[in-house]
């Protein structure tokens, strides 16, 4: 049976190994200190008997006799006599030396044996504590793993919500919760997008089918009625064509530009405003523009659609007698970064609440409702947001005082892009 090398097992082995290493070092130091305190093995010793000069001779009895034990060969003052022996014929000095060395060796041996037994026992205890501690430390990871396994479209609202100290694991759990929040928002947005796209595509088809059924059900339908039906069908097909075209552009912008080329947003904005001049005049909207150079790099078709969508949206959601102002140039003068260029489109129109601005950039969202009958498919500003993101830019939108909307697009300047490569 193969043991799976889990992180918990690895941490447990690491804890146990570190404890054993520290214990071995401590026991080695302890052994060295005890051995040093017991001294070195006893050397060969001699016995010297020194008797007072007044005693008239040397002897082994009497209070006057003094005995000195010292290193062999070291001369001592006094009278040297033969070293005494034990009844079994061994020298006293050898017996003392053997006893000393035996005691020292036995003590060191017992110290090593008992220390190794204690180290082994504590090693087992440390492994047990390490297993429990690693399980407690890794429990947030198990919660995150379980949450990831449960994830589906139905329970993206669940969160780990880890409590405890603000450490790395809590940071990971909070990051995971934030990711779940983004996924939930993305899935909800995708659901709305699919539902709205299906509705928008189904509506013109329903109109076409209804008109055709009415015409076929009336055997007396004349040329005028058939012509009216044809005009309705044509408008419905044009609406479907515009919607499909917008969806294709949105998908293309989400993928990002296939190649980057130098582009001046001033030229694109000026051209887009010129193309929308007739529509603005028909809507009674006065236009003005200041086109200072705004060099960037990207897909000129997508960036041209960006400028065109902003201008068309500003005309179609304006009011008769209103205004439309378009400005391009460096971003520094408008509070942007030094490496950015700016395209700003401001228009008059209905009053917009600040909380409604972000929703205008969602697909099929218009002011006051998600879908409204009228011109366009409701993809204009969502395409703008996607194109800007694909080119590494950002959008700043805010309500215009008195009504209307101000949209500022900030894109990386061409020289900043080159220097960043």
KARAHU-V875836 format. One record per helix or strand of 3 or more residues. SS is the DSSP state (~ for helix, > for strand). FROM is the first residue (numbers start at 1). TO is the last residue. If there is no record, write none. Layout:
ss = <SS	SS>
from = <FROM	FROM>
to = <TO	TO>
This chain:
ss = <~	>	~	>	~	~	~	>	~	~	>	>	~	>	~	>	~	~	~	>	>	~>
from = <7	45	53	66	92	168	223	261	265	277	286	295	300	323	332	340	354	358	380	394	405	414>
to = <38	50	55	71	150	217	255	264	275	283	291	298	316	330	334	347	356	361	390	399	412	420>
